Amino acid sequence: MSEAARAASAARERRRLKAAVIVIAVIAGVLAGIGATRALWEGWISDRLLQVRALVTDLPQDRFPVAVVGLDQASLTSKRLEAIPRVFMSQAFAKAGTALFDAGAKAIGLDFVFAFSADAFADPQTGEARLKGYDRQFLRFLYENRGRVVVARTSTGIPHRSISAAAGSDGVRSTEILTDNDGVVRRHRPQLPLAASPAFVDVMLSHAGASVSEPYLPLPGARLATSVPYLSLLDVLELMDAPDGAERLKQFAEGRVILFGSTLPNEDEHLYLDRFLPRETPVGESAGPAGRPPVRTATSGVFILADLIGSPLVARTVTEAPLPLVGALIFVFAVAGALAGLNLPLPSLPLVVAGLVLTGLGLAFAVLMSGWTLPAGAAPTAGFIALMVAGVAQVAVLKRRERELVRLFGHYLSPQVIRAMAEEERLSDLGGETRKVVVAFIDIVGFTRMSERLPDREVVKVVNTVFDAIGTEITRSEGYIDKYIGDAVMAVWNAPNDVTDPEARAVGCALAVIDMLPELRRRTGQPDLDLRIAINAGPALVGDIGGETRRSFTVMGTTVNTASRIEGIAKEAGVRLAFTGPVGDELPGTWAQRHLWRGQLRGLTSETIVLTLDDTRLWLDASGPKLSLVPEDAEIAAGETVTARPTAMSRA
């Protein structure tokens, strides 16, 4: 199989592998996103988004259609009511309810079960029913206002039979409210028709003339204890006797649904979605002389019922986003996470995760402001899981080739080149392949004499300093450091990685290395330090050469041998750089070239032309190269003396 065919096959296989990883990662992300729609953190995020909404919008000042009359601590400790046990508060409720209906209330809901009737109490000694008739006023209130008054029941408690009879079959409804899986109340799911629903909230919505058909979440702007219209039971009773009480009760109750309920601490309290909202009170909704109950972590159930009933009446609700929209976002985030995990560098993935989370939260907030509620964590979860799956696949599978290349070439090639090789599967098989390469030998001139006069440790220091600088330039020019041979470096271009214009890059690297000589002399403390570079281009055997247990990547062949031998030409010519005709043929026309030698090298049957650049930086002697031309039939071996005659021949 040709090199091009093998590269194409490897590329196709890599694309198929990437596609499979993306599909698996997306499926995993979508499943995780769907599972996250009801995760515990979703409610917390939703409540925090509601908090942000409250911070960026003004508190609604419209008249809320539901008000609360609370049985609070101020009422129970007042002189007017302190002597009355709570189970005997029915007369107070009847008086207050009648006054509120007279003030224009639409309907009244009693968030009390009334499991006992005072009429049924008897003296344990005599059996005499001393309180018989005590509830008559309350029973009359319920009976006369059937269709406008609703009494509470729960799964564990129902009103006394006399109270149920007075309220009628349509006047007793369940006040139980459903919580999300984190124990917080956030939504209401109405049962149609509202008037026949067993739910307290639905029937009160019906009495208020609401039309609600799908689940919704209220959107309070502040804590309910501070924002829902409120009067203490004591305040209502006191206003009944006050000169201006009728007018004030009218301002409070007219056109509203009124809910009676307990606002005592630790009694019928629930965590509600208002838990992070500010404590604000709308203009004109100040409480009576008894004040409001203090704001606590949990919210009184009667306030929650008021918000669930009142919010739809003033269009202050959101509904759940359509499933297709939620599914589309989960899918898009999963695809984005999979692509990022597969293609981006691993250190950047935490930033991608942060971007996914922020984008998901931003979308959820935008959707909230548009009238829908979105599971804010579902899409980011899908993206995160897909990213993790793809990232693991990148490390475990796709990066395996890159790790092998790093093991082989990490000290000799730049990371960018190694990544490109891994992408293109450019590493040759065991046994190698033949391809065009450019080979350079870079020698330290006079190394033998230097090693004789310097301590071994100093020699190593000089060599390491020089080789480090040379290696940096080779890597920068996309070359490959094949090996270090004593005082010389062998470098290759266009293997193992593909390089554009390898001849120009090799010669450019040589010029950069020669330009570093003054700095290298300073750093090493060797004023006589010099370099000699020989470059050749042509076909060579390239590959991971060796046995199954021990092998190394290298190049070999006539091209390499020729590059090594023309170093002798450079030495005799007195130049720092020499290269062959195939190299010179590919250099830019702006680089003036000069012939040094033409002939056959030992062991070769073809003619070799050796050139240099017409550049004074490359001459060891200011007068110019010592060689310009030798007889065509001359043979020379590396390191042998060359007999030459001067010539004016050159090319530019």
C-alpha positions as CSV (number, residue, x, y, z in Angstrom):
1,M,0.0,0.0,0.0
2,S,1.4,3.4,-1.0
3,E,2.0,6.1,1.6
4,A,-0.9,8.2,0.4
5,A,-3.3,5.2,0.5
6,R,-2.1,4.3,4.0
7,A,-2.6,7.9,5.2
8,A,-6.0,8.0,3.7
9,S,-7.0,4.7,5.2
10,A,-5.7,5.8,8.6
11,A,-7.6,9.1,8.3
12,R,-10.8,7.3,7.5
13,E,-10.4,4.9,10.4
14,R,-9.8,7.9,12.8
15,R,-12.9,9.7,11.5
16,R,-15.0,6.5,12.1
17,L,-13.5,6.2,15.6
18,K,-14.3,9.8,16.3
19,A,-17.8,9.5,15.0
20,A,-18.4,6.4,17.2
21,V,-17.0,8.3,20.3
22,I,-19.3,11.3,19.6
23,V,-22.4,9.1,19.2
24,I,-21.6,7.2,22.5
25,A,-20.9,10.5,24.3
26,V,-24.0,12.2,23.0
27,I,-26.2,9.2,24.0
28,A,-24.6,9.2,27.5
29,G,-25.1,13.0,27.8
30,V,-28.7,12.9,26.7
31,L,-29.6,10.1,29.1
32,A,-27.8,12.0,32.0
33,G,-29.6,15.2,31.0
34,I,-33.0,13.5,31.0
35,G,-32.3,12.0,34.4
36,A,-31.2,15.4,35.7
37,T,-34.5,17.1,34.9
38,R,-35.8,16.0,38.4
39,A,-32.5,16.1,40.2
40,L,-32.4,17.6,43.7
41,W,-30.3,20.5,42.6
42,E,-32.8,21.6,40.0
43,G,-35.1,23.1,42.6
44,W,-32.3,25.0,44.3
45,I,-31.2,26.4,40.9
46,S,-34.8,27.3,40.1
47,D,-35.2,29.2,43.4
48,R,-31.9,31.0,42.8
49,L,-33.0,32.1,39.4
50,L,-36.2,33.4,40.9
51,Q,-34.1,35.4,43.3
52,V,-32.1,36.9,40.4
53,R,-35.4,37.8,38.7
54,A,-36.5,39.6,41.9
55,L,-33.3,41.5,41.9
56,V,-33.6,42.7,38.3
57,T,-37.4,43.5,38.3
58,D,-39.4,45.7,40.5
59,L,-41.8,44.3,43.1
60,P,-45.3,44.2,41.6
61,Q,-47.5,46.9,43.0
62,D,-50.8,45.7,41.6
63,R,-53.5,44.8,44.1
64,F,-53.1,41.1,45.0
65,P,-56.5,39.3,44.8
66,V,-56.0,37.1,47.8
67,A,-55.5,38.2,51.4
68,V,-54.7,36.3,54.6
69,V,-56.3,36.7,58.1
70,G,-53.9,35.0,60.5
71,L,-54.4,33.3,63.8
72,D,-51.1,34.6,65.2
73,Q,-49.3,35.0,68.4
74,A,-50.7,38.6,68.8
75,S,-54.2,37.2,68.6
76,L,-53.8,34.4,71.0
77,T,-52.1,36.6,73.7
78,S,-54.6,39.5,73.3
79,K,-57.0,40.3,76.1
80,R,-59.8,39.7,73.8
81,L,-58.9,36.1,72.9
82,E,-56.5,34.9,75.4
83,A,-59.2,33.2,77.5
84,I,-60.6,31.2,74.6
85,P,-59.0,27.9,73.8
86,R,-58.1,27.5,70.1
87,V,-60.7,24.7,69.6
88,F,-63.4,27.3,70.6
89,M,-62.3,30.0,68.1
90,S,-65.3,29.2,65.8
91,Q,-67.3,32.1,67.0
92,A,-64.4,34.5,66.3
93,F,-64.1,33.1,62.8
94,A,-67.8,33.4,62.2
95,K,-67.8,37.1,63.3
96,A,-64.7,38.0,61.3
97,G,-66.0,36.1,58.2
98,T,-69.3,37.8,58.3
99,A,-67.6,41.2,58.6
100,L,-65.4,40.5,55.6
101,F,-68.2,39.3,53.4
102,D,-70.0,42.5,54.3
103,A,-66.8,44.4,53.3
104,G,-67.0,42.8,49.8
105,A,-65.0,39.6,50.0
106,K,-65.6,37.2,47.1
107,A,-65.0,34.0,48.9
108,I,-63.5,32.7,52.2
109,G,-61.3,29.7,52.8
110,L,-60.7,28.3,56.2
111,D,-57.3,26.6,56.5
112,F,-58.4,24.8,59.6
113,V,-59.7,21.2,59.8
114,F,-62.2,21.8,62.7
115,A,-62.1,18.2,63.7
116,F,-64.0,19.0,66.9
117,S,-67.3,20.7,67.6
118,A,-67.9,22.5,70.9
119,D,-71.5,21.3,70.9
120,A,-70.3,17.7,71.3
121,F,-68.3,18.4,74.5
122,A,-69.9,17.0,77.6
123,D,-69.0,17.2,81.4
124,P,-67.1,14.0,82.2
125,Q,-68.7,13.9,85.6
126,T,-72.4,14.6,84.8
127,G,-72.5,14.0,81.1
128,E,-74.2,17.4,80.7
129,A,-73.5,19.1,77.3
130,R,-72.7,22.4,78.8
131,L,-71.5,24.0,75.5
132,K,-74.4,22.9,73.4
133,G,-75.2,25.6,70.9
134,Y,-71.8,27.2,71.1
135,D,-71.0,26.5,67.4
136,R,-74.5,27.6,66.2
137,Q,-73.2,31.0,65.0
138,F,-70.3,29.3,63.1
139,L,-72.6,26.6,61.6
140,R,-75.1,29.3,60.5
141,F,-72.2,31.2,58.9
142,L,-71.1,28.1,56.9
143,Y,-74.7,27.2,55.9
144,E,-75.7,30.7,54.8
145,N,-72.5,31.1,52.7
146,R,-72.5,27.8,51.0
147,G,-70.7,28.1,47.7
148,R,-68.6,30.9,49.0
149,V,-66.9,29.3,52.0
150,V,-64.5,26.3,51.9
151,V,-63.3,24.4,55.0
152,A,-60.0,22.4,55.0
153,R,-59.5,18.7,55.3
154,T,-56.4,16.6,55.0
155,S,-55.5,13.0,54.6
156,T,-55.3,12.6,58.4
157,G,-58.1,14.9,59.5
158,I,-61.6,15.8,58.4
159,P,-64.1,18.3,59.8
160,H,-66.6,17.3,62.5
161,R,-69.7,15.9,60.9
162,S,-71.8,18.9,62.0
163,I,-69.4,21.3,60.3
164,S,-69.2,19.2,57.2
165,A,-73.0,19.1,57.0
166,A,-73.2,22.9,57.4
167,A,-70.5,23.6,54.8
168,G,-72.1,21.2,52.3
169,S,-70.5,18.6,50.1
170,D,-68.9,21.3,48.0
171,G,-67.6,23.2,51.0
172,V,-64.9,20.8,52.2
173,R,-61.7,20.4,50.2
174,S,-58.1,19.1,50.7
175,T,-55.5,21.7,51.6
176,E,-52.6,19.3,51.2
177,I,-50.0,20.7,48.8
178,L,-47.4,18.7,46.9
179,T,-43.7,19.2,47.3
180,D,-40.9,18.5,44.8
181,N,-38.4,15.7,45.5
182,D,-36.3,18.1,47.6
183,G,-39.3,18.8,50.0
184,V,-40.0,22.3,48.6
185,V,-43.4,23.5,47.4
186,R,-43.1,25.1,43.9
187,R,-45.9,24.2,41.7
188,H,-49.6,23.4,41.5
189,R,-51.2,21.0,39.2
190,P,-54.9,21.9,38.8
191,Q,-57.6,19.2,38.3
192,L,-60.3,20.1,35.9
193,P,-63.0,21.1,36.2
194,L,-61.9,23.4,39.0
195,A,-65.2,23.6,40.7
196,A,-65.4,19.8,41.1
197,S,-61.8,19.3,42.0
198,P,-61.0,17.8,45.4
199,A,-58.2,20.4,45.9
200,F,-58.8,23.5,48.1
201,V,-56.7,25.7,45.7
202,D,-58.7,24.7,42.6
203,V,-62.1,25.4,44.2
204,M,-60.9,28.8,45.5
205,L,-59.7,29.5,42.0
206,S,-63.1,28.7,40.7
207,H,-64.8,31.0,43.2
208,A,-62.4,33.7,42.1
209,G,-63.4,33.2,38.4
210,A,-60.0,31.9,37.3
211,S,-59.4,29.8,34.2
212,V,-56.4,27.5,34.7
213,S,-55.7,24.4,32.8
214,E,-52.1,23.4,33.1
215,P,-49.5,23.1,35.9
216,Y,-47.8,26.4,36.9
217,L,-45.3,27.9,39.2
218,P,-46.1,31.2,41.0
219,L,-43.7,34.1,40.6
220,P,-43.7,35.9,43.9
221,G,-41.5,39.0,44.0
222,A,-40.7,38.9,47.8
223,R,-41.2,36.7,50.8
224,L,-44.9,35.9,51.2
225,A,-44.9,36.9,54.9
226,T,-44.0,40.4,53.9
227,S,-45.9,40.8,50.6
228,V,-49.2,39.0,50.8
229,P,-52.0,41.3,52.1
230,Y,-52.4,40.4,55.8
231,L,-54.4,41.2,58.9
232,S,-54.3,39.5,62.2
233,L,-57.6,37.9,63.4
234,L,-57.4,40.3,66.3
235,D,-57.1,43.3,63.9
236,V,-60.2,42.2,62.0
237,L,-62.2,41.8,65.3
238,E,-61.0,45.2,66.6
239,L,-61.8,47.0,63.3
240,M,-65.4,45.7,63.5
241,D,-65.8,47.9,66.6
242,A,-63.7,50.9,65.3
243,P,-65.4,54.0,63.9
244,D,-63.5,53.8,60.6
245,G,-63.3,50.0,60.8
246,A,-65.9,49.3,58.1
247,E,-64.0,51.4,55.5
248,R,-60.6,49.8,56.4
249,L,-62.1,46.3,56.2
250,K,-63.5,47.3,52.8
251,Q,-60.1,48.4,51.6
252,F,-58.7,45.1,52.8
253,A,-61.4,42.6,51.6
254,E,-63.3,44.1,48.7
255,G,-63.1,41.9,45.6
256,R,-60.6,39.5,47.2
257,V,-60.5,35.9,48.3
258,I,-59.8,35.8,52.0
259,L,-58.0,32.9,53.6
260,F,-58.0,32.2,57.4
261,G,-55.1,30.2,58.7
262,S,-52.4,29.8,61.3
263,T,-49.3,31.8,61.1
264,L,-47.8,30.5,64.3
265,P,-44.2,29.3,64.3
266,N,-43.6,25.6,63.6
267,E,-47.2,25.1,62.7
268,D,-48.2,24.1,59.2
269,E,-45.0,25.5,57.7
270,H,-43.3,24.5,54.5
271,L,-40.3,25.4,52.5
272,Y,-41.5,27.4,49.5
273,L,-39.9,28.8,46.4
274,D,-39.9,32.3,48.0
275,R,-37.1,31.2,50.5
276,F,-34.4,33.3,48.8
277,L,-36.5,36.3,47.9
278,P,-36.1,39.8,49.5
279,R,-38.3,41.0,52.3
280,E,-40.5,43.7,50.7
281,T,-44.0,44.9,51.2
282,P,-46.0,46.4,48.3
283,V,-47.2,50.0,48.7
284,G,-50.6,50.2,50.4
285,E,-50.4,46.7,51.9
286,S,-49.3,47.6,55.4
287,A,-50.5,45.3,58.2
288,G,-52.8,46.3,61.0
289,P,-51.8,47.3,64.6
290,A,-50.9,43.7,65.5
291,G,-48.4,43.7,62.6
292,R,-47.2,40.8,60.5
293,P,-45.8,37.4,61.7
294,P,-42.0,37.3,61.6
295,V,-40.3,36.0,58.5
296,R,-39.0,32.5,59.1
297,T,-37.0,30.0,56.9
298,A,-40.2,28.1,56.3
299,T,-43.4,29.7,55.0
300,S,-46.8,29.4,56.7
301,G,-49.1,27.1,54.7
302,V,-51.9,29.7,54.5
303,F,-49.5,32.1,52.8
304,I,-48.6,29.4,50.3
305,L,-52.2,28.7,49.5
306,A,-52.8,32.4,49.0
307,D,-49.9,32.6,46.5
308,L,-51.0,29.5,44.7
309,I,-54.5,30.9,44.3
310,G,-53.6,34.6,43.7
311,S,-50.8,34.3,41.2
312,P,-52.8,32.9,38.3
313,L,-55.4,35.7,38.8
314,V,-52.8,38.4,38.1
315,A,-50.9,36.4,35.5
316,R,-47.9,36.1,37.8
317,T,-47.0,32.4,36.9
318,V,-44.8,30.4,34.6
319,T,-45.5,27.0,33.0
320,E,-43.1,24.2,32.3
321,A,-41.2,24.5,29.0
322,P,-42.4,22.2,26.2
323,L,-40.7,18.8,26.3
324,P,-39.4,19.2,22.7
325,L,-37.6,22.4,23.7
326,V,-36.0,20.7,26.8
327,G,-35.0,17.7,24.7
328,A,-33.5,19.9,22.0
329,L,-31.4,21.8,24.5
330,I,-30.2,18.6,26.1
331,F,-29.2,17.2,22.7
332,V,-27.4,20.4,21.6
333,F,-25.5,20.6,24.9
334,A,-24.6,16.9,24.7
335,V,-23.2,17.4,21.1
336,A,-21.3,20.5,22.2
337,G,-19.8,18.7,25.1
338,A,-18.9,15.6,23.0
339,L,-17.1,17.8,20.4
340,A,-15.3,19.8,23.0
341,G,-14.2,16.7,24.9
342,L,-12.9,15.0,21.8
343,N,-11.2,17.9,20.1
344,L,-10.0,20.5,22.7
345,P,-6.9,20.2,24.8
346,L,-7.5,18.6,28.1
347,P,-6.4,21.6,30.2
348,S,-9.1,23.7,28.5
349,L,-12.0,21.4,29.4
350,P,-12.7,22.9,32.9
351,L,-13.3,26.2,31.1
352,V,-15.6,24.5,28.7
353,V,-17.6,23.0,31.6
354,A,-17.9,26.5,33.2
355,G,-19.1,27.8,29.8
356,L,-21.7,25.0,29.6
357,V,-23.0,25.8,33.1
358,L,-23.1,29.5,32.6
359,T,-24.8,29.1,29.2
360,G,-27.4,26.7,30.6
361,L,-28.1,29.1,33.5
362,G,-28.4,32.0,31.1
363,L,-30.8,30.1,28.9
364,A,-32.9,29.0,31.9
365,F,-33.1,32.6,33.1
366,A,-34.1,33.9,29.7
367,V,-36.8,31.2,29.4
368,L,-38.0,32.1,32.9
369,M,-38.4,35.8,31.9
370,S,-40.3,34.6,28.8
371,G,-42.9,32.7,30.8
372,W,-41.6,29.2,31.0
373,T,-39.6,27.3,33.5
374,L,-36.7,25.1,32.4
375,P,-34.7,22.5,34.3
376,A,-31.6,24.7,34.4
377,G,-29.2,21.9,35.2
378,A,-30.4,19.3,32.7
379,A,-28.7,20.7,29.6
380,P,-25.3,21.5,31.3
381,T,-25.4,18.0,32.9
382,A,-25.8,16.5,29.4
383,G,-22.9,18.6,28.1
384,F,-20.7,17.7,31.1
385,I,-21.3,14.0,30.9
386,A,-20.8,14.0,27.1
387,L,-17.6,16.0,27.6
388,M,-16.4,13.5,30.2
389,V,-17.1,10.5,28.0
390,A,-15.4,12.1,25.0
391,G,-12.5,13.3,27.1
392,V,-11.9,9.9,28.5
393,A,-12.1,8.4,25.0
394,Q,-9.6,11.1,23.8
395,V,-7.1,10.2,26.5
396,A,-7.6,6.4,26.4
397,V,-8.0,5.8,22.7
398,L,-7.3,8.8,20.4
399,K,-4.4,10.1,22.4
400,R,-2.8,6.7,22.5
401,R,-1.0,7.3,19.2
402,E,0.1,10.7,20.4
403,R,1.5,9.2,23.6
404,E,3.5,6.7,21.5
405,L,4.8,9.5,19.4
406,V,5.7,11.5,22.5
407,R,7.6,8.5,23.8
408,L,9.6,8.3,20.6
409,F,10.0,11.9,19.6
410,G,9.2,14.0,22.7
411,H,12.7,15.3,22.9
412,Y,13.2,15.8,19.2
413,L,10.0,17.3,17.8
414,S,7.7,20.2,18.9
415,P,4.3,19.3,20.5
416,Q,2.5,20.8,17.6
417,V,4.3,18.5,15.1
418,I,3.6,15.4,17.3
419,R,-0.1,16.3,17.5
420,A,-0.3,16.7,13.7
421,M,1.5,13.3,13.2
422,A,-1.0,11.7,15.6
423,E,-3.9,13.2,13.7
424,E,-2.5,12.0,10.3
425,E,-1.2,8.7,11.5
426,R,2.2,9.5,9.9
427,L,4.4,7.2,11.9
428,S,5.9,4.5,9.6
429,D,5.5,0.9,10.3
430,L,8.3,-1.3,11.6
431,G,10.6,-1.8,8.6
432,G,10.1,1.8,7.3
433,E,9.2,3.4,4.1
434,T,11.1,5.3,1.4
435,R,10.4,9.1,1.2
436,K,12.1,12.3,0.3
437,V,13.9,13.9,3.2
438,V,16.5,16.6,3.9
439,V,19.4,15.5,6.1
440,A,21.8,17.8,7.9
441,F,24.9,17.2,10.0
442,I,25.9,20.0,12.3
443,D,29.5,19.6,13.7
444,I,31.3,21.5,16.4
445,V,34.6,22.6,14.7
446,G,37.8,21.7,16.6
447,F,36.0,19.5,19.1
448,T,39.0,17.2,19.5
449,R,41.4,20.0,20.4
450,M,38.9,21.5,22.8
451,S,38.3,18.2,24.6
452,E,42.1,17.8,25.1
453,R,42.5,21.1,26.8
454,L,39.3,21.3,28.9
455,P,38.2,19.2,31.8
456,D,35.6,16.5,30.9
457,R,32.9,18.3,32.9
458,E,33.5,21.6,31.1
459,V,33.4,19.8,27.7
460,V,30.0,18.3,28.6
461,K,28.8,21.7,29.6
462,V,29.9,23.3,26.3
463,V,28.4,20.5,24.2
464,N,25.1,20.6,26.1
465,T,24.8,24.4,25.7
466,V,25.5,24.2,22.0
467,F,23.2,21.2,21.3
468,D,20.4,22.8,23.3
469,A,20.5,25.9,21.2
470,I,20.8,23.9,17.9
471,G,18.0,21.6,19.0
472,T,15.7,24.6,19.7
473,E,16.2,25.9,16.2
474,I,15.7,22.5,14.6
475,T,12.4,22.0,16.4
476,R,11.3,25.6,15.6
477,S,11.8,24.9,11.9
478,E,9.8,21.6,12.2
479,G,12.8,19.4,11.9
480,Y,13.5,16.2,13.7
481,I,16.6,15.5,15.8
482,D,17.5,12.0,14.6
483,K,20.6,11.5,16.9
484,Y,23.6,13.0,18.5
485,I,26.9,11.6,17.2
486,G,29.7,12.6,19.5
487,D,30.2,16.3,18.6
488,A,27.6,16.3,15.8
489,V,23.9,16.5,15.5
490,M,22.0,14.7,12.7
491,A,18.7,16.4,11.8
492,V,16.0,15.5,9.4
493,W,13.2,17.4,7.7
494,N,10.1,15.9,6.2
495,A,10.3,12.8,8.4
496,P,8.6,11.6,10.4
497,N,6.3,14.6,10.0
498,D,5.4,16.3,6.7
499,V,7.2,19.6,6.1
500,T,6.5,22.2,3.5
501,D,9.6,23.4,1.6
502,P,12.0,21.2,3.7
503,E,15.1,22.3,1.9
504,A,14.4,26.0,2.6
505,R,13.6,25.2,6.2
506,A,16.8,23.2,6.7
507,V,19.0,26.0,5.2
508,G,17.1,28.6,7.1
509,C,17.7,26.6,10.3
510,A,21.4,26.4,9.4
511,L,21.6,30.2,9.0
512,A,19.8,30.8,12.3
513,V,22.3,28.4,14.1
514,I,25.3,30.2,12.5
515,D,23.8,33.6,13.6
516,M,23.8,32.3,17.2
517,L,27.6,31.7,17.2
518,P,28.5,35.0,19.0
519,E,26.0,34.3,21.7
520,L,27.2,30.6,22.0
521,R,30.8,31.7,22.3
522,R,29.8,34.1,25.1
523,R,27.8,31.5,27.0
524,T,30.3,28.7,26.7
525,G,33.4,31.0,27.2
526,Q,35.0,29.5,24.1
527,P,35.9,32.4,21.7
528,D,37.1,29.9,19.0
529,L,33.9,27.9,19.0
530,D,32.6,27.4,15.4
531,L,30.2,25.1,13.5
532,R,30.1,23.3,10.2
533,I,26.9,22.2,8.6
534,A,26.4,19.8,5.6
535,I,22.9,19.3,4.0
536,N,21.6,16.9,1.4
537,A,18.2,16.0,0.0
538,G,16.9,12.9,-1.5
539,P,15.1,9.6,-0.9
540,A,15.8,7.7,2.3
541,L,14.5,4.7,4.2
542,V,12.4,6.2,7.0
543,G,10.9,4.3,9.9
544,D,10.9,2.6,13.2
545,I,13.9,0.5,12.6
546,G,14.9,-2.5,14.8
547,G,13.4,-5.6,16.4
548,E,10.2,-6.1,18.3
549,T,11.9,-5.6,21.7
550,R,14.2,-2.7,20.8
551,R,13.9,-0.3,18.0
552,S,14.2,3.4,17.2
553,F,13.1,5.8,14.6
554,T,15.8,6.8,12.1
555,V,16.6,7.5,8.4
556,M,19.2,5.6,6.4
557,G,20.5,5.3,2.9
558,T,22.7,7.1,0.3
559,T,21.2,10.5,1.0
560,V,22.4,10.3,4.6
561,N,25.8,9.0,3.6
562,T,26.2,11.8,1.1
563,A,25.3,14.5,3.7
564,S,27.9,13.1,6.0
565,R,30.6,13.0,3.3
566,I,30.1,16.5,2.0
567,E,31.0,17.8,5.4
568,G,34.6,17.1,4.3
569,I,34.0,19.4,1.3
570,A,32.8,22.2,3.7
571,K,35.9,21.7,5.8
572,E,38.4,22.0,2.9
573,A,36.4,24.9,1.4
574,G,36.6,26.8,4.6
575,V,32.8,27.4,4.8
576,R,30.3,26.9,7.6
577,L,27.6,25.6,5.3
578,A,27.7,23.3,2.3
579,F,24.7,21.6,0.6
580,T,24.2,19.5,-2.5
581,G,22.6,20.4,-5.8
582,P,19.1,18.9,-4.9
583,V,19.0,21.2,-2.0
584,G,20.1,24.2,-4.0
585,D,17.5,23.5,-6.7
586,E,14.7,24.0,-4.2
587,L,15.9,27.2,-2.5
588,P,14.3,30.6,-3.3
589,G,15.9,32.5,-6.2
590,T,16.7,35.4,-3.9
591,W,19.3,33.2,-2.1
592,A,22.5,33.6,-4.1
593,Q,24.4,30.4,-4.4
594,R,28.1,29.5,-5.1
595,H,29.6,26.3,-6.5
596,L,32.2,24.7,-4.3
597,W,32.9,21.3,-5.9
598,R,31.6,18.8,-8.5
599,G,32.6,15.2,-8.7
600,Q,32.1,11.6,-7.4
601,L,32.2,10.8,-3.8
602,R,33.6,7.4,-2.8
603,G,31.2,4.6,-3.2
604,L,28.8,6.6,-5.4
605,T,28.4,6.3,-9.2
606,S,26.6,9.6,-9.8
607,E,28.0,13.1,-9.8
608,T,27.6,15.3,-6.7
609,I,27.5,19.0,-6.8
610,V,28.3,20.9,-3.6
611,L,27.4,24.5,-3.1
612,T,27.1,27.2,-0.4
613,L,25.4,30.5,-0.1
614,D,27.2,33.6,-1.3
615,D,27.1,35.0,2.2
616,T,30.1,36.3,4.1
617,R,28.6,34.9,7.4
618,L,29.3,31.4,6.0
619,W,33.0,31.9,5.3
620,L,35.7,31.0,7.9
621,D,38.1,33.3,6.0
622,A,37.2,36.8,5.0
623,S,38.7,36.3,1.6
624,G,36.1,33.7,0.7
625,P,35.9,29.9,0.2
626,K,39.1,28.1,-0.5
627,L,37.4,25.9,-3.1
628,S,35.4,26.9,-6.1
629,L,35.8,24.0,-8.5
630,V,37.8,20.7,-8.8
631,P,38.2,18.3,-11.8
632,E,35.1,16.4,-12.6
633,D,36.7,13.0,-12.2
634,A,38.1,13.7,-8.8
635,E,37.0,11.3,-6.0
636,I,37.0,12.4,-2.5
637,A,36.1,10.7,0.8
638,A,35.0,12.4,3.9
639,G,37.9,13.9,5.6
640,E,40.4,13.5,2.7
641,T,42.5,16.3,1.2
642,V,41.0,18.0,-1.8
643,T,43.2,19.4,-4.6
644,A,41.4,22.2,-6.3
645,R,42.0,25.2,-8.5
646,P,40.3,28.6,-8.1
647,T,37.5,29.5,-10.5
648,A,35.1,32.4,-11.0
649,M,32.2,30.1,-11.6
650,S,29.1,30.9,-9.5
651,R,25.3,31.1,-9.9
652,A,22.8,33.4,-8.4
